[in-house]
């Protein structure tokens, strides 16, 4: 299998398992959550080896460096050969600690929340 010289950004992000589907990667590009060289990119933007990509996720900004190009979805074990995560470990640790604090506890056996309880929880958590 030969390696391509250029690959679309949405296809590469899907291939290196940053997004579950290619359409989610495309949507992230269209929403301006993918940045290369200080500018948000369209899904059709071609990338090359050495590019640094910034992904804006909920509460975390990740920086990835392209090591190799691929059009096919990779096995999870092969991903480190194709990208390098340049995100500072402190940022990841801060994100994980924030995400652990925002959990909602419900007593076992109480079942699913009712529509009213769900609205109250959403309002309390700020997810209108």
Short mmCIF file of the C-alpha atoms (twelve columns), coordinates in Angstrom:
data_MODEL
# 
_entry.id   MODEL 
# 
loop_
_atom_site.group_PDB 
_atom_site.id 
_atom_site.type_symbol 
_atom_site.label_atom_id 
_atom_site.label_alt_id 
_atom_site.label_comp_id 
_atom_site.label_asym_id 
_atom_site.label_seq_id 
_atom_site.Cartn_x 
_atom_site.Cartn_y 
_atom_site.Cartn_z 
_atom_site.pdbx_PDB_model_num 
ATOM 1   C CA . UNK A 1   0.000   0.000  0.000  1 
ATOM 2   C CA . UNK A 2   1.494   3.335  -1.029 1 
ATOM 3   C CA . UNK A 3   1.190   6.425  1.131  1 
ATOM 4   C CA . UNK A 4   -0.594  9.373  -0.468 1 
ATOM 5   C CA . UNK A 5   1.209   12.704 -0.898 1 
ATOM 6   C CA . UNK A 6   -1.790  14.748 0.311  1 
ATOM 7   C CA . UNK A 7   -4.960  13.829 2.215  1 
ATOM 8   C CA . UNK A 8   -8.124  15.737 3.091  1 
ATOM 9   C CA . UNK A 9   -8.152  16.940 6.708  1 
ATOM 10  C CA . UNK A 10  -11.551 15.390 7.501  1 
ATOM 11  C CA . UNK A 11  -10.482 12.023 6.131  1 
ATOM 12  C CA . UNK A 12  -7.188  12.052 8.050  1 
ATOM 13  C CA . UNK A 13  -8.846  13.018 11.360 1 
ATOM 14  C CA . UNK A 14  -11.272 10.136 10.929 1 
ATOM 15  C CA . UNK A 15  -8.458  7.740  9.933  1 
ATOM 16  C CA . UNK A 16  -6.367  8.519  13.043 1 
ATOM 17  C CA . UNK A 17  -9.439  8.015  15.266 1 
ATOM 18  C CA . UNK A 18  -9.972  11.590 16.413 1 
ATOM 19  C CA . UNK A 19  -13.607 11.368 15.303 1 
ATOM 20  C CA . UNK A 20  -15.913 8.368  15.276 1 
ATOM 21  C CA . UNK A 21  -17.231 9.081  11.776 1 
ATOM 22  C CA . UNK A 22  -15.971 11.068 8.842  1 
ATOM 23  C CA . UNK A 23  -19.138 13.174 8.856  1 
ATOM 24  C CA . UNK A 24  -18.361 14.246 12.462 1 
ATOM 25  C CA . UNK A 25  -14.885 15.310 11.331 1 
ATOM 26  C CA . UNK A 26  -16.444 17.227 8.423  1 
ATOM 27  C CA . UNK A 27  -18.892 18.959 10.768 1 
ATOM 28  C CA . UNK A 28  -16.055 19.945 13.132 1 
ATOM 29  C CA . UNK A 29  -14.208 21.554 10.209 1 
ATOM 30  C CA . UNK A 30  -17.321 23.420 9.089  1 
ATOM 31  C CA . UNK A 31  -17.887 24.714 12.638 1 
ATOM 32  C CA . UNK A 32  -14.352 26.134 12.806 1 
ATOM 33  C CA . UNK A 33  -13.082 23.672 15.416 1 
ATOM 34  C CA . UNK A 34  -10.101 22.568 13.308 1 
ATOM 35  C CA . UNK A 35  -7.287  25.090 12.914 1 
ATOM 36  C CA . UNK A 36  -4.108  24.921 10.836 1 
ATOM 37  C CA . UNK A 37  -1.602  27.804 10.816 1 
ATOM 38  C CA . UNK A 38  -3.959  30.057 12.770 1 
ATOM 39  C CA . UNK A 39  -6.924  29.685 10.402 1 
ATOM 40  C CA . UNK A 40  -9.965  27.455 10.588 1 
ATOM 41  C CA . UNK A 41  -10.064 25.069 7.651  1 
ATOM 42  C CA . UNK A 42  -12.637 23.579 5.330  1 
ATOM 43  C CA . UNK A 43  -13.068 19.779 5.269  1 
ATOM 44  C CA . UNK A 44  -11.526 19.609 1.781  1 
ATOM 45  C CA . UNK A 45  -8.234  21.199 2.912  1 
ATOM 46  C CA . UNK A 46  -5.265  19.011 2.063  1 
ATOM 47  C CA . UNK A 47  -2.659  18.367 4.728  1 
ATOM 48  C CA . UNK A 48  0.917   17.198 4.456  1 
ATOM 49  C CA . UNK A 49  3.487   15.626 6.746  1 
ATOM 50  C CA . UNK A 50  4.676   18.068 9.409  1 
ATOM 51  C CA . UNK A 51  1.453   20.101 9.676  1 
ATOM 52  C CA . UNK A 52  0.298   21.009 13.176 1 
ATOM 53  C CA . UNK A 53  -3.444  20.756 13.692 1 
ATOM 54  C CA . UNK A 54  -5.381  22.312 16.573 1 
ATOM 55  C CA . UNK A 55  -8.641  20.588 17.548 1 
ATOM 56  C CA . UNK A 56  -11.071 22.471 19.751 1 
ATOM 57  C CA . UNK A 57  -13.133 20.050 21.798 1 
ATOM 58  C CA . UNK A 58  -15.468 20.693 24.698 1 
ATOM 59  C CA . UNK A 59  -13.173 22.083 27.374 1 
ATOM 60  C CA . UNK A 60  -9.926  20.901 25.757 1 
ATOM 61  C CA . UNK A 61  -7.747  22.215 22.953 1 
ATOM 62  C CA . UNK A 62  -5.540  19.489 21.465 1 
ATOM 63  C CA . UNK A 63  -2.510  19.998 19.244 1 
ATOM 64  C CA . UNK A 64  -1.559  17.207 16.834 1 
ATOM 65  C CA . UNK A 65  1.411   16.871 14.493 1 
ATOM 66  C CA . UNK A 66  1.053   14.891 11.268 1 
ATOM 67  C CA . UNK A 67  3.776   12.223 11.037 1 
ATOM 68  C CA . UNK A 68  2.355   10.167 8.148  1 
ATOM 69  C CA . UNK A 69  -0.629  10.348 5.821  1 
ATOM 70  C CA . UNK A 70  -3.308  7.726  5.308  1 
ATOM 71  C CA . UNK A 71  -6.718  7.437  3.675  1 
ATOM 72  C CA . UNK A 72  -7.774  4.315  5.581  1 
ATOM 73  C CA . UNK A 73  -8.988  4.058  9.166  1 
ATOM 74  C CA . UNK A 74  -6.196  2.759  11.381 1 
ATOM 75  C CA . UNK A 75  -5.997  0.191  14.098 1 
ATOM 76  C CA . UNK A 76  -5.729  2.026  17.433 1 
ATOM 77  C CA . UNK A 77  -2.244  0.586  18.008 1 
ATOM 78  C CA . UNK A 78  -0.956  2.172  14.769 1 
ATOM 79  C CA . UNK A 79  -2.185  5.719  15.473 1 
ATOM 80  C CA . UNK A 80  1.055   6.888  17.217 1 
ATOM 81  C CA . UNK A 81  2.979   6.178  13.989 1 
ATOM 82  C CA . UNK A 82  0.751   8.621  12.077 1 
ATOM 83  C CA . UNK A 83  0.325   11.473 14.579 1 
ATOM 84  C CA . UNK A 84  2.054   12.981 17.588 1 
ATOM 85  C CA . UNK A 85  -0.015  14.544 20.349 1 
ATOM 86  C CA . UNK A 86  1.650   17.826 21.364 1 
ATOM 87  C CA . UNK A 87  -1.012  18.752 23.933 1 
ATOM 88  C CA . UNK A 88  0.626   19.618 27.278 1 
ATOM 89  C CA . UNK A 89  -0.058  16.914 29.911 1 
ATOM 90  C CA . UNK A 90  -1.135  19.641 32.377 1 
ATOM 91  C CA . UNK A 91  -4.002  20.642 30.065 1 
ATOM 92  C CA . UNK A 92  -5.181  17.039 29.763 1 
ATOM 93  C CA . UNK A 93  -4.972  16.536 33.538 1 
ATOM 94  C CA . UNK A 94  -6.926  19.759 34.160 1 
ATOM 95  C CA . UNK A 95  -9.610  18.659 31.673 1 
ATOM 96  C CA . UNK A 96  -9.923  15.230 33.297 1 
ATOM 97  C CA . UNK A 97  -10.232 16.729 36.780 1 
ATOM 98  C CA . UNK A 98  -12.923 19.144 35.543 1 
ATOM 99  C CA . UNK A 99  -14.851 16.376 33.821 1 
ATOM 100 C CA . UNK A 100 -14.816 14.203 36.956 1 
ATOM 101 C CA . UNK A 101 -16.327 16.998 39.061 1 
ATOM 102 C CA . UNK A 102 -19.337 17.484 36.783 1 
ATOM 103 C CA . UNK A 103 -20.902 14.089 37.321 1 
ATOM 104 C CA . UNK A 104 -24.497 13.742 38.455 1 
ATOM 105 C CA . UNK A 105 -25.235 11.073 41.026 1 
ATOM 106 C CA . UNK A 106 -28.540 9.230  41.081 1 
ATOM 107 C CA . UNK A 107 -29.470 6.628  43.661 1 
ATOM 108 C CA . UNK A 108 -29.412 3.081  42.301 1 
ATOM 109 C CA . UNK A 109 -32.829 1.709  41.486 1 
ATOM 110 C CA . UNK A 110 -34.518 5.080  40.966 1 
ATOM 111 C CA . UNK A 111 -34.707 4.555  37.223 1 
ATOM 112 C CA . UNK A 112 -34.403 7.130  34.489 1 
ATOM 113 C CA . UNK A 113 -35.191 10.750 35.273 1 
ATOM 114 C CA . UNK A 114 -38.597 12.017 34.266 1 
ATOM 115 C CA . UNK A 115 -38.924 14.767 31.703 1 
ATOM 116 C CA . UNK A 116 -39.368 17.327 34.469 1 
ATOM 117 C CA . UNK A 117 -36.342 16.038 36.419 1 
ATOM 118 C CA . UNK A 118 -34.267 16.110 33.218 1 
ATOM 119 C CA . UNK A 119 -35.204 19.743 32.568 1 
ATOM 120 C CA . UNK A 120 -34.367 20.657 36.152 1 
ATOM 121 C CA . UNK A 121 -30.983 18.919 35.852 1 
ATOM 122 C CA . UNK A 122 -30.231 20.630 32.537 1 
ATOM 123 C CA . UNK A 123 -31.135 24.015 33.992 1 
ATOM 124 C CA . UNK A 124 -29.013 23.370 37.080 1 
ATOM 125 C CA . UNK A 125 -26.026 22.228 35.008 1 
ATOM 126 C CA . UNK A 126 -26.383 25.156 32.575 1 
ATOM 127 C CA . UNK A 127 -27.264 23.086 29.491 1 
ATOM 128 C CA . UNK A 128 -30.418 24.901 28.510 1 
# 
